[in-house]
């Protein structure tokens, strides 16, 4: 068991997909979340959509670059293809209105980089309905 990990969360068995084309960022976010959640690295939306058929996620952590490339309508498609999972977008900055637009168009939450383990876990807990 890791320091700072609550056993009740670890056995809660919430499934999270971390979708980012950047392998290093994907691994870092998976590392931040894997102690208290069943966390899977997803290199693409297609991978996530395929896996969601057998392993529906409770939460999806999504890279800003994917939203910018696909457009804000991506959130509706994700809800349909990922069994209604909550969506947390990881944004580079809060200055250009991107975060507000994500929330207005369907994301359940936004985290602004730089990420910390404590803040990431806290935001994920809130979105998963944990205290």
Residue, then its C-alpha position, 0 to 999 in steps of 0.5 A: x500500500x502506498x502512503x496517503x492511499x485510503x483503503x476504502x477507495x482502493x477497494x471501491x474499484x472505480x475504473x478510469x481511462x486516461x486518454x492522451x496521445x502523449x505517452x509520458x503525460x498518460x503514464x504520469x496521470x495513470x501513476x497519480x491515480x492507479x493506487x486508488x482506482x483501476x486506471x488504464x492508459x488509453x492512447x486514443x479515443x478509438x482504444x477507449x471506445x473499444x475497451x468501454x464495451x467490456x470495461x465501461x469506465x466511471x471517469x475519463x481523463x482527457x487531454x486538451x489536445x484531443x478536444x482542440x483537434x476534434x472540437x467541443x462536440x466530442x463530449x456528446x460522442x464520448x458520453x454515448x461511446x463511453x457509457x455515460x462516464x464523467x469527463x475530466x479535461x486536462x488543460x494547459x492554461x486557464x487564460x484563453x477561455x478553453x476551460x470554461x468552454x469545455x464545461x459549457x459544452x459537456x465536460x464535468x470538470x477541468x484541471x489546469x496544469x501543472x498537475x499535483x497528485x493531491x489535487x488530481x486525486x481530490x478532483x477525481x474523488x469529487x467527480x466519482x462521488x467520493x467525499 
